[in-house]
Amino acid sequence: MNDQERELKTLITKEQYDKLESLYPFSICREQINTYYDNAARTLQAHRMGLRIRQIPKIDGTSEYILTLKKPLDAITKYEYERVVNAPTLEQLEPEVKEWLEDKLDHLAPISDFHPMLKTRTIRKIYEMPQAELCLDYTEFAHHSDYEAEYEYHHEHDGIKKFNELLAPADVAYAKNCPSKLARAVMDQDKENL
């Protein structure tokens, strides 16, 4: 399994979001509720890592939970370790999953030290292509909301060129990655604490 993920992302306006949505066949739409974890010392933040449990509500009233750890490799490539879990919180994870996570975290800190820090809600629309996905995200933070276009790819190709080709009809140009949702949630939280 390839644990590397390449993401290109840019913040966009509501008008640009609407334009892009009208241009491409976004066949998947899902709600994602993300709970981000760290410890009191902000160890993961200091190592530019992100740890979350994503809840994806289903039509039947149940939810799927996905545990994700992201570790940076370079500006657009991350190691992304994911597994479907049967618990909505870290403390409820099975011992075998906690052991797997501690290994992926290089034993930076005990899992028991991590607690929920932030929560976001995203409505994600996905246009699937052979080599990549174009995603449109509307995300609600504690004190604001925003719109984002993301190009996620696992197959080698000129992703920046392709992303810009997809964005151009909506007068959007990708220059560099915007801050991650986790970073934006931290900034949102920090505004309240000023």
Secondary structure, 3 states (H helix, E strand, C coil): CCCEEEEEEEEECHHHHHHHHHHCCCCEEEEEEEEEEECCCCHHHHCCCEEEEEEEECCCCCEEEEEEEEEECCCCEEEEEEEEECCCCHHHCCHHHHHHHHHHCCCCCCHHHCEEEEEEEEEEEEEECCCEEEEEEEEECCCCEEEEEEEEECCCCCHHHHHHHHHHHHCCCCCCCCCCHHHHHHHHHHHHCC
